[in-house]
Amino acid sequence: MKAGIHPKLFPDAVTTCVSCGTVYKIPGTVRKQQVEVCSHCHPVYTGEYRGVIASGRVDRFRKVSEAAKKKQAEMKVVEEKRKAKPVKKKAKK
């Protein structure tokens, strides 16, 4: 093996789970790191679903599509009001 090309190993590195707060002391190349889900709170390992609050792309898409539907409904009402109003013609000079 070549000398000087390998990363430094920290035997007392700390890994923290953001969702449940569990702290692991695992050797690693970074002293402190955070993970979103660990084996204590992941649904595959626990067998139960604990809602991890995260707004992903799907949630963002649903929010945008609902806002677009509301806007379309508002525009439809405005267009109907415009059609119901009599149009005044300008007098020619």
Backbone bond lengths (Angstrom), bond angles and torsions (degrees), N, CA, C in turn:
res aa  C-N    CA-C-N  psi(-1)  N-CA   C-N-CA  omega(-1)  CA-C   N-CA-C  phi
1 M - - - 1.446 - - 1.525 109.54 -
2 K 1.324 115.41 143.79 1.461 119.90 178.27 1.522 110.16 -76.12
3 A 1.303 116.03 144.27 1.455 121.11 179.15 1.530 109.62 -86.77
4 G 1.327 116.99 142.97 1.461 121.91 173.58 1.525 116.11 84.71
5 I 1.346 119.38 2.52 1.468 119.52 -179.65 1.531 112.61 -106.23
6 H 1.305 117.43 -8.94 1.455 120.54 -176.81 1.530 110.59 -92.00
7 P 1.330 118.31 145.45 1.466 120.40 178.87 1.521 111.56 -69.90
8 K 1.335 115.36 156.43 1.453 120.72 179.54 1.525 109.46 -74.29
9 L 1.318 117.15 138.37 1.457 122.33 -179.19 1.527 109.27 -102.72
10 F 1.349 116.16 127.68 1.458 121.42 177.26 1.529 107.80 -103.47
11 P 1.329 118.13 110.69 1.471 120.08 -178.07 1.530 113.05 -70.74
12 D 1.344 117.69 -19.89 1.466 120.88 -178.87 1.533 111.95 -106.42
13 A 1.326 118.05 30.04 1.466 122.15 -179.58 1.526 110.19 -66.13
14 V 1.346 116.05 146.48 1.458 121.96 -176.56 1.523 109.57 -116.33
15 T 1.328 116.39 128.93 1.461 123.04 175.80 1.521 107.73 -116.15
16 T 1.348 116.66 127.50 1.453 122.11 -177.09 1.520 110.26 -118.40
17 C 1.331 117.36 134.27 1.458 122.62 175.99 1.526 107.97 -85.87
18 V 1.321 117.07 126.78 1.459 121.89 -177.03 1.530 111.38 -72.34
19 S 1.319 118.14 -37.76 1.462 120.31 -174.32 1.531 113.85 -77.54
20 C 1.320 119.06 -37.95 1.468 119.21 -177.97 1.531 113.18 -113.48
21 G 1.311 118.78 -13.56 1.459 121.88 176.45 1.511 115.65 84.81
22 T 1.310 118.49 7.93 1.459 121.77 179.43 1.528 109.82 -68.39
23 V 1.336 116.40 138.70 1.466 121.96 -178.87 1.521 108.64 -113.49
24 Y 1.327 115.93 128.96 1.460 122.69 177.84 1.519 109.11 -116.16
25 K 1.328 116.24 140.24 1.459 120.53 172.60 1.521 106.99 -107.21
26 I 1.333 114.43 99.29 1.459 121.93 -176.09 1.520 108.05 -124.83
27 P 1.329 119.23 133.20 1.459 119.75 176.62 1.533 110.59 -58.85
28 G 1.330 115.72 138.47 1.458 119.63 -179.65 1.516 111.64 -161.06
29 T 1.318 115.94 178.37 1.456 121.44 -178.79 1.530 112.22 -90.92
30 V 1.342 116.95 -4.83 1.460 122.75 177.63 1.523 107.69 -123.81
31 R 1.338 118.03 138.24 1.475 120.31 -177.71 1.525 112.71 -66.43
32 K 1.349 117.56 -46.41 1.462 121.48 -179.00 1.524 109.17 -129.47
33 Q 1.325 115.73 133.69 1.464 120.01 175.76 1.521 109.45 -145.67
34 Q 1.348 115.63 157.40 1.456 121.13 179.88 1.516 109.33 -123.75
35 V 1.327 115.44 142.51 1.465 121.33 175.81 1.522 107.85 -121.18
36 E 1.326 117.49 150.63 1.465 121.37 -178.15 1.521 112.04 -76.24
37 V 1.331 117.51 -40.40 1.464 122.08 -177.69 1.529 108.25 -137.92
38 C 1.337 115.61 137.41 1.468 119.63 178.76 1.527 109.54 -120.19
39 S 1.312 117.07 -174.96 1.468 120.75 -177.83 1.525 112.62 -70.41
40 H 1.335 117.87 -19.77 1.470 120.50 178.12 1.528 112.36 -76.42
41 C 1.318 117.47 -27.26 1.464 118.87 -174.62 1.535 113.50 -121.31
42 H 1.327 119.01 -1.29 1.467 120.58 179.40 1.528 109.94 -74.51
43 P 1.347 117.96 132.96 1.469 121.31 -176.77 1.521 114.41 -59.06
44 V 1.305 118.22 -29.96 1.468 120.61 -179.93 1.518 110.73 -65.30
45 Y 1.337 116.58 -39.87 1.460 120.57 -177.68 1.520 112.49 -84.31
46 T 1.330 118.22 -33.17 1.460 121.11 -175.65 1.519 112.81 -89.41
47 G 1.330 118.11 -26.79 1.456 121.33 -178.70 1.514 113.33 83.92
48 E 1.306 117.91 -0.54 1.463 121.71 177.63 1.524 109.06 -130.26
49 Y 1.321 114.92 154.97 1.458 119.41 -177.89 1.520 109.62 -99.83
50 R 1.296 115.59 118.49 1.462 121.57 170.74 1.518 105.43 -106.91
51 G 1.278 116.07 119.41 1.467 120.24 -175.97 1.514 112.54 -61.03
52 V 1.296 116.44 110.29 1.447 121.51 174.79 1.519 106.20 -85.21
53 I 1.316 116.49 117.48 1.451 120.23 -176.13 1.523 108.79 -77.91
54 A 1.313 113.98 110.56 1.463 120.02 177.52 1.513 108.05 -152.64
55 S 1.286 115.98 128.32 1.461 118.02 177.82 1.516 107.31 -92.83
56 G 1.303 115.20 110.43 1.451 120.45 -178.15 1.511 111.41 -101.08
57 R 1.288 114.88 -167.97 1.455 121.12 -178.66 1.520 112.13 -65.10
58 V 1.314 116.80 -37.43 1.464 120.25 -178.55 1.524 110.12 -65.43
59 D 1.330 117.02 -45.63 1.462 120.69 178.68 1.521 110.77 -61.63
60 R 1.324 116.01 -42.82 1.459 120.62 179.36 1.528 110.68 -63.57
61 F 1.329 117.31 -40.24 1.464 121.51 178.56 1.526 110.51 -63.33
62 R 1.324 117.01 -45.46 1.465 120.55 179.84 1.526 111.54 -61.90
63 K 1.308 115.97 -40.67 1.457 120.40 179.48 1.533 110.95 -63.64
64 V 1.325 116.71 -44.33 1.465 121.33 179.69 1.519 110.93 -66.39
65 S 1.335 117.85 -40.89 1.466 120.25 -179.09 1.534 111.27 -67.42
66 E 1.334 117.63 -36.71 1.471 120.15 176.32 1.519 111.03 -65.25
67 A 1.326 116.80 -41.16 1.461 120.61 178.21 1.524 110.51 -64.14
68 A 1.332 117.34 -38.47 1.467 121.27 178.86 1.525 110.85 -66.01
69 K 1.318 117.87 -40.26 1.470 121.29 178.04 1.528 111.08 -63.02
70 K 1.337 116.70 -41.98 1.471 120.36 177.82 1.523 110.44 -62.75
71 K 1.319 116.43 -43.24 1.464 121.20 -179.77 1.529 110.57 -63.35
72 Q 1.329 117.60 -40.96 1.466 121.44 178.49 1.527 110.92 -64.03
73 A 1.323 117.18 -39.65 1.462 120.29 178.31 1.527 110.60 -65.04
74 E 1.319 117.05 -40.81 1.465 120.85 177.88 1.529 110.90 -64.09
75 M 1.311 117.03 -42.14 1.467 121.11 -179.28 1.523 110.54 -66.79
76 K 1.317 117.30 -33.76 1.464 121.01 178.96 1.530 110.05 -65.40
77 V 1.335 117.13 -41.68 1.460 121.71 177.77 1.526 109.96 -63.57
78 V 1.299 117.55 -43.31 1.469 121.71 179.58 1.527 110.44 -62.51
79 E 1.317 117.42 -43.69 1.477 121.07 179.62 1.525 111.21 -63.49
80 E 1.328 117.40 -39.65 1.469 120.79 178.42 1.527 110.89 -64.28
81 K 1.341 116.90 -38.95 1.463 120.44 177.51 1.527 110.53 -65.46
82 R 1.320 117.24 -39.24 1.464 120.86 179.25 1.525 111.15 -64.38
83 K 1.315 116.20 -40.03 1.466 120.16 -179.70 1.527 111.41 -69.47
84 A 1.310 118.16 -32.70 1.455 122.42 -178.41 1.531 112.09 -73.98
85 K 1.331 117.45 -25.61 1.448 121.48 -179.17 1.526 110.68 -75.17
86 P 1.323 117.79 137.41 1.469 118.41 175.27 1.530 109.83 -72.74
87 V 1.307 115.46 142.06 1.455 121.31 -178.12 1.517 108.79 -88.94
88 K 1.327 117.05 125.88 1.457 121.27 177.64 1.523 108.38 -88.81
89 K 1.306 115.69 130.40 1.451 120.21 177.68 1.517 108.55 -90.93
90 K 1.309 114.15 141.11 1.449 119.83 179.74 1.527 108.69 -77.29
91 A 1.309 116.62 142.20 1.464 121.47 178.22 1.514 109.09 -74.91
92 K 1.321 115.77 137.43 1.461 120.46 178.96 1.512 109.15 -80.27
93 K 1.280 116.92 144.50 1.469 121.46 179.90 1.493 111.41 -100.25
